[in-house]
Amino acid sequence: MNSFFKTTLILASLTGLLVGMGYVLGGPSLALIALIFAGIMNFVAFFFSDKVALSMAGAHEVTEQEAPELYRIVKEVARLSEMPMPKVFIVNNESPNAFATGRDPNHAVVAATTGILRILNERELRAVIGHEMGHVKNRDILTSSIAATIAGAISYLGMMAFWMGGMFGGRDGDRPNPLIGLLMFIFAPLAASILQMALSRTREYAADRSGAEYTHDPASLASALSKLQSGVAMRPMEQNPGTQATSSLYIVHPFNAGGLGNLFSTHPPIEERIKRLQEMARNGIQAR
């Protein structure tokens, strides 16, 4: 199953879950309201999610004079990927990481932490920027914003179902149905979170492949991921509302995680990503 089909299936499942919850709670009218609400939230996220993400991450824009090496690498990868030059931002954080945001290639931003600039060599950094440009070209920021807003609406409806006990539908005649409300409160947000995590992991694998193809250097991306995994283990980001809200954007999960933390991570296992990239290298994609 290719990544585009997986993405379409997951987004359709999230939308179906949202509309289904609206129907159970209040019949066709509330189902329609839920769908309209999700559309409005997606419109807002489409135009403003990049500004919110950059602000929460504490990123600031840099010029070519301020960060010549990073700027040169981003410019080179933009040419290789046949995309417009994105804006370049730096996050003053010693935890090594990077992310991209922006609704389309004409409004893209690539951000790198000071930590990643310190530990990666030029080829590895170029490969990481290739990954981020892959997210931009694949419209992953838009896709993730849609998924996040739908999942948020599902969580809100689940809470409403719990407090109102299925009063607006439930559909045990006209009587409240506390059991349905409780089940929706527990399982609907959980299902939405699982679907959202599956979407994020699918898009990470696709960005790895795109970045490796743009730079013709999957081995360097594999090496970079290994370094980033070790770097984050030694210097994880401080968990606060800003970093938690933007954690899914980063190329590697920015916090220490283990056990159940890995199970519910928005990022696929680094080991599996490295394995896939090494397989690409063995199949003939070489560095330029």
C-alpha atoms as one frame of an Amber mdcrd trajectory, in Angstrom:
protein
   0.000   0.000   0.000   1.616   3.303  -1.067   1.870   6.324   1.231  -0.702
   8.405  -0.720  -3.350   5.702  -0.392  -2.559   5.217   3.308  -2.841   8.952
   3.919  -6.173   9.155   2.085  -7.528   6.160   4.008  -6.493   7.565   7.401
  -7.950  11.018   6.715 -11.177   9.411   5.486 -11.323   7.313   8.662 -10.844
  10.391  10.859 -13.546  12.282   8.990 -15.889   9.290   9.174 -15.301   8.975
  12.912 -16.053  12.666  13.433 -19.260  12.616  11.379 -20.330   9.320  12.957
 -19.923  10.751  16.447 -21.956  13.786  15.452 -24.709  11.510  14.144 -24.790
   9.370  17.286 -24.919  12.437  19.515 -27.441  14.497  17.569 -28.495  12.824
  14.352 -27.924  14.264  10.850 -28.018  17.887  12.036 -25.128  17.559  14.474
 -23.201  15.389  12.005 -23.423  18.230   9.479 -22.415  20.797  12.117 -19.402
  18.664  13.070 -18.313  18.463   9.445 -18.699  22.239   8.947 -16.813  22.923
  12.181 -13.937  20.709  11.029 -13.856  22.556   7.710 -13.618  25.948   9.432
 -10.847  24.718  11.735  -8.953  23.303   8.762  -9.215  26.644   6.966  -7.751
  28.444   9.980  -4.998  25.839  10.374  -4.157  26.057   6.669  -3.341  29.763
   6.847  -1.972  30.183  10.367  -0.461  26.872  11.542   3.041  27.822  10.323
   3.132  31.064  12.313   1.839  29.305  15.416   4.391  26.477  15.086   7.339
  28.845  14.629   6.274  30.951  17.586   5.828  27.922  19.844   9.220  26.526
  18.794  10.925  29.842  19.526  12.336  30.007  15.982  13.699  33.184  14.391
  14.376  33.903  10.731  17.974  34.236   9.561  19.460  35.811   6.445  22.122
  34.425   4.163  24.660  36.698   5.853  23.734  35.440   9.323  23.814  31.696
   8.503  25.695  31.300   5.188  26.362  27.531   5.374  22.822  26.567   6.353
  21.401  28.977   3.787  23.614  27.525   1.047  22.566  23.953   1.849  18.869
  24.835   1.899  19.244  26.655  -1.419  20.999  23.638  -2.947  18.322  21.197
  -1.779  15.562  23.518  -3.021  17.192  23.364  -6.455  17.539  19.568  -6.318
  13.901  19.167  -5.306  12.739  21.718  -7.894  11.025  23.907  -5.309  11.174
  27.612  -4.469  13.706  28.685  -1.856  11.996  28.483   1.559  12.562  30.870
   4.440  15.288  29.715   6.822  14.817  29.767  10.593  17.008  28.753  13.528
  15.857  27.546  16.937  18.269  28.379  19.752  18.215  24.938  21.332  21.129
  22.544  21.821  18.898  19.519  21.309  19.656  18.442  17.704  16.584  18.559
  15.471  14.902  20.213  12.483  11.421  20.739  11.087   9.530  22.301   8.191
   6.245  24.146   8.101   4.171  26.178   5.644   1.017  25.425   3.712   2.692
  24.842   0.318   6.092  25.121  -1.419   5.550  28.842  -2.036   5.062  29.522
   1.688   7.563  27.076   3.170   9.884  27.405   6.147  12.778  25.145   7.117
  14.011  25.415  10.690  17.096  23.876  12.315  18.208  23.925  15.932  21.641
  25.135  16.943  22.244  21.610  18.213  21.818  19.963  14.821  24.152  22.481
  13.207  26.775  21.519  15.769  26.759  17.714  15.396  26.058  16.964  11.709
  28.523  17.194   8.850  27.564  18.901   5.592  26.287  15.790   3.810  24.199
  14.733   6.791  22.704  18.200   7.201  21.914  18.327   3.478  20.139  14.972
   3.788  18.090  16.236   6.749  17.089  19.359   4.821  16.114  17.033   1.957
  13.793  15.194   4.348  12.190  18.472   5.417  11.776  19.622   1.825  10.112
  16.267   1.190   7.496  17.167   3.800   6.905  20.482   2.050   6.620  19.033
  -1.455   4.364  16.199  -0.242   2.028  18.767   1.422   2.493  16.970   4.753
   2.069  20.132   6.818  -1.407  20.650   5.363  -2.261  16.973   5.857  -1.069
  17.012   9.475  -3.024  20.205  10.193  -6.216  18.642   8.858  -5.665  15.506
  10.916  -4.921  17.504  14.071  -8.034  19.667  13.782 -10.305  16.696  13.076
  -8.782  14.767  15.990  -9.311  17.797  18.223 -12.955  18.016  17.192 -13.396
  14.295  17.902 -11.937  14.749  21.390 -14.292  17.671  21.993 -17.312  15.620
  20.888 -16.154  12.753  23.100 -16.075  15.073  26.095 -19.494  16.425  25.177
 -20.815  12.866  24.895 -19.519  12.087  28.381 -21.044  15.137  30.056 -24.341
  14.977  28.199 -24.688  11.212  28.438 -25.725  10.799  24.839 -28.625  13.185
  25.417 -28.522  14.469  21.843 -28.780  11.178  20.161 -27.555   8.169  21.904
 -30.299   6.958  20.629 -32.189   5.131  23.231 -35.438   6.857  22.349 -35.244
  10.360  23.739 -33.551   9.300  26.980 -29.940  10.015  27.839 -27.631   7.081
  27.325 -24.700   7.384  29.763 -23.044   4.171  28.544 -22.747   5.437  24.970
 -21.428   8.756  26.261 -18.789   7.003  28.367 -17.684   4.722  25.527 -17.387
   7.637  23.134 -15.464   9.662  25.714 -12.911   6.858  26.155 -12.574   5.193
  22.764 -13.266   7.872  20.141 -10.346  10.169  21.124  -8.115   7.095  21.487
  -9.040   5.924  17.983  -8.418   9.442  16.644  -4.995   9.556  18.305  -4.022
   6.167  16.877  -5.084   7.232  13.376  -3.201  10.520  13.758  -0.054   8.668
  14.850  -0.384   6.269  11.912  -0.662   9.229   9.543   2.400  10.931  11.019
   4.497   7.764  10.761   3.419   7.209   7.164   4.424  10.749   6.223   7.821
  10.417   7.976   8.687   7.347   5.917   7.581   9.148   2.744   9.696  12.231
   3.603  12.731  10.013   4.250  12.350   8.510   0.792  11.745  11.879  -0.883
  14.738  13.483   0.822  17.016  10.586  -0.103  15.885  10.829  -3.723  16.413
  14.607  -3.901  19.938  14.451  -2.493  20.825  11.017  -3.876  22.269  10.246
  -0.434  20.164   7.855   1.689  23.282   6.716   3.564  23.889  10.225   4.902
  20.269  10.549   6.054  20.601   7.196   7.829  23.810   8.427   9.491  22.124
  11.707  10.472  19.164   9.896  12.054  21.534   7.754  14.114  23.382  10.856
  15.355  20.118  12.662  16.098  18.781   9.735  18.088  21.899   9.741  20.273
  21.930  13.528  20.464  18.320  13.774  21.637  18.956  11.023  24.207  21.770
  13.145  25.663  20.080  16.531  25.222  16.286  16.134  24.976  14.158  19.225
  24.613  12.514  20.566  27.721   8.871  19.551  27.745   6.609  22.588  27.816
   3.383  23.523  25.983   5.325  24.943  23.024   7.621  21.971  22.424   4.857
  19.452  23.073   2.571  21.163  20.548   5.261  21.103  17.845   6.910  17.746
  18.681   5.332  15.905  15.741   6.920  18.360  13.275  10.525  17.485  14.136
  12.525  14.950  12.131  13.069  12.886  15.299  10.965  12.818  18.457  12.460
  15.608  20.600  11.909  13.989  24.013  13.280  10.912  25.724  10.831   8.056
  25.340  10.769   4.384  26.113   8.304   1.526  26.473   4.783   2.868  25.989
   6.274   6.236  25.013   7.679   4.643  21.865   4.444   2.754  21.229   2.404
   5.978  21.122   5.052   8.140  19.443   4.133  10.163  16.367   7.467   9.102
  14.840   8.284   5.627  13.490  11.197   3.748  15.098  14.551   5.245  14.076
  15.930   1.741  13.542  13.265   0.974  10.939  13.833   4.284   9.170  17.584
   3.634   9.030  16.969   0.111   7.733  14.810   1.410   4.883  17.353   4.080
   3.941  20.199   1.553   3.956  18.116  -0.634   1.669  17.719   2.320  -0.708
  21.507   2.808  -0.690  22.065  -0.862  -1.481  19.616  -0.588  -4.362  21.741
   1.988  -6.102  20.884   5.513  -4.924  24.327   7.031  -4.330  25.586  10.411
  -3.160  26.252  13.051  -5.817
